[in-house]
Amino acid sequence: MRQITTWDEFPIVEYIPGVYRQTVSGEKSMMTRIVYRGGVVIPEHTHEAEQIMLVEQGRLWAKVGDEEAEVSPGSLLVIPSNWIHAFRQLGDDDVVFYECFAPIRLEYLVGFKGPDPSLTMIKEGLQGSPGSLLW
């Protein structure tokens, strides 16, 4: 990978239905470009990596810890390590946002062969098991 590049050089992965992800990673941090399409709901979950999000397009309901809000273009979300957070797409327009993670999330790297905890969480939530959706 070149050091100066564009998103066009990175594959788009639909890692759960309606959620499309592109990922670029350095040694200690990573950035993703995410698109939600078709009424995406991400149930409450946590992960070790700190996360900072910047919403570029569309509207989301977001929960970070005990705080809940509707977010839209220009909104920033700061999610500390292991904090509970959740999202729900609002409206029919695609939602586009960028996320930075530190440390990197190996399961987000294209071609990584290990488990993807976020995928497991989503599948459990959609099936109504212990990680069931709140809405």
C-alpha positions as CSV (number, residue, x, y, z in Angstrom):
1,M,0.0,0.0,0.0
2,R,1.2,3.5,-0.8
3,Q,1.3,6.0,2.0
4,I,-0.8,8.5,0.0
5,T,-3.9,6.8,-1.4
6,T,-7.7,7.0,-1.8
7,W,-10.6,4.8,-0.6
8,D,-10.8,3.5,-4.2
9,E,-7.8,1.3,-3.5
10,F,-9.5,-0.6,-0.7
11,P,-12.2,-3.3,-1.2
12,I,-15.7,-2.9,0.1
13,V,-16.9,-5.7,2.3
14,E,-20.5,-6.3,3.2
15,Y,-19.8,-7.9,6.5
16,I,-23.3,-8.0,7.8
17,P,-26.5,-7.4,5.7
18,G,-26.7,-3.7,4.8
19,V,-23.3,-2.7,6.3
20,Y,-20.5,-2.0,3.9
21,R,-17.0,-1.5,5.3
22,Q,-13.6,-0.3,3.9
23,T,-10.6,-0.5,6.2
24,V,-7.2,1.0,6.1
25,S,-4.7,0.2,8.9
26,G,-1.4,1.4,10.2
27,E,0.6,-0.4,12.9
28,K,-1.3,1.1,15.9
29,S,-4.5,2.6,14.6
30,M,-7.0,2.0,11.8
31,M,-9.7,3.9,10.0
32,T,-12.9,2.5,8.4
33,R,-15.4,4.0,6.0
34,I,-18.9,2.5,6.8
35,V,-22.1,2.7,4.8
36,Y,-25.4,1.6,6.3
37,R,-28.1,0.8,3.8
38,G,-31.6,-0.5,4.3
39,G,-32.5,0.1,7.9
40,V,-29.5,-1.2,9.8
41,V,-29.7,-1.8,13.5
42,I,-26.5,-2.5,15.5
43,P,-27.4,-3.8,19.0
44,E,-25.6,-2.9,22.2
45,H,-22.0,-4.2,22.1
46,T,-18.5,-3.4,23.4
47,H,-14.9,-3.9,22.1
48,E,-11.5,-3.3,23.5
49,A,-10.5,-0.7,20.9
50,E,-11.3,3.0,21.5
51,Q,-13.5,4.3,18.7
52,I,-14.0,7.8,17.3
53,M,-16.8,8.3,14.7
54,L,-17.5,11.2,12.3
55,V,-20.8,11.1,10.5
56,E,-20.6,12.4,6.9
57,Q,-24.1,11.6,5.5
58,G,-27.5,10.5,6.8
59,R,-29.0,10.2,10.3
60,L,-28.5,7.7,13.1
61,W,-29.9,7.1,16.6
62,A,-26.8,6.5,18.7
63,K,-26.2,5.3,22.2
64,V,-22.8,5.6,24.0
65,G,-22.9,4.6,27.6
66,D,-26.0,6.3,29.1
67,E,-26.1,9.0,26.5
68,E,-28.6,8.8,23.5
69,A,-29.0,11.2,20.6
70,E,-29.9,11.5,17.0
71,V,-26.7,12.2,15.1
72,S,-26.3,13.7,11.6
73,P,-23.5,15.0,9.3
74,G,-20.7,16.6,11.3
75,S,-21.5,14.7,14.5
76,L,-18.6,13.2,16.4
77,L,-18.9,10.3,18.8
78,V,-16.1,9.3,21.2
79,I,-16.5,5.7,22.5
80,P,-14.0,4.7,25.1
81,S,-12.6,1.1,25.4
82,N,-15.3,-1.4,26.5
83,W,-18.1,1.1,26.7
84,I,-21.6,-0.2,25.6
85,H,-22.8,1.4,22.4
86,A,-25.5,0.9,19.8
87,F,-26.8,2.4,16.5
88,R,-29.9,2.5,14.4
89,Q,-30.3,4.0,10.9
90,L,-33.0,6.7,10.7
91,G,-34.7,7.3,7.4
92,D,-34.2,5.8,4.0
93,D,-31.0,7.6,3.0
94,D,-27.7,5.8,3.3
95,V,-25.6,6.6,6.3
96,V,-21.9,7.2,5.7
97,F,-19.4,7.6,8.5
98,Y,-15.7,7.2,9.4
99,E,-14.4,5.4,12.4
100,C,-10.9,5.4,13.9
101,F,-9.8,2.6,16.2
102,A,-6.9,2.1,18.5
103,P,-5.5,-0.4,18.9
104,I,-6.4,-1.9,15.5
105,R,-9.2,-4.5,15.2
106,L,-7.6,-7.5,13.5
107,E,-11.0,-8.9,12.7
108,Y,-11.6,-5.9,10.4
109,L,-8.6,-6.6,8.2
110,V,-9.6,-8.1,4.8
111,G,-8.4,-11.7,4.7
112,F,-8.0,-12.1,8.4
113,K,-8.9,-15.6,9.3
114,G,-9.9,-15.2,13.0
115,P,-13.4,-14.6,14.4
116,D,-15.3,-11.4,13.9
117,P,-17.0,-10.7,17.3
118,S,-19.2,-8.0,15.8
119,L,-20.6,-10.4,13.2
120,T,-21.4,-12.9,16.0
121,M,-23.1,-10.2,18.0
122,I,-25.2,-9.2,15.1
123,K,-26.3,-12.7,14.2
124,E,-27.2,-13.4,17.8
125,G,-29.2,-10.1,18.0
126,L,-31.1,-10.9,14.8
127,Q,-32.0,-14.4,16.0
128,G,-33.4,-13.1,19.4
129,S,-30.8,-14.8,21.5
130,P,-29.2,-13.2,24.6
131,G,-27.8,-10.3,22.5
132,S,-31.3,-9.5,21.3
133,L,-32.2,-6.1,19.8
134,L,-33.6,-3.5,22.0
135,W,-36.0,-1.9,19.5
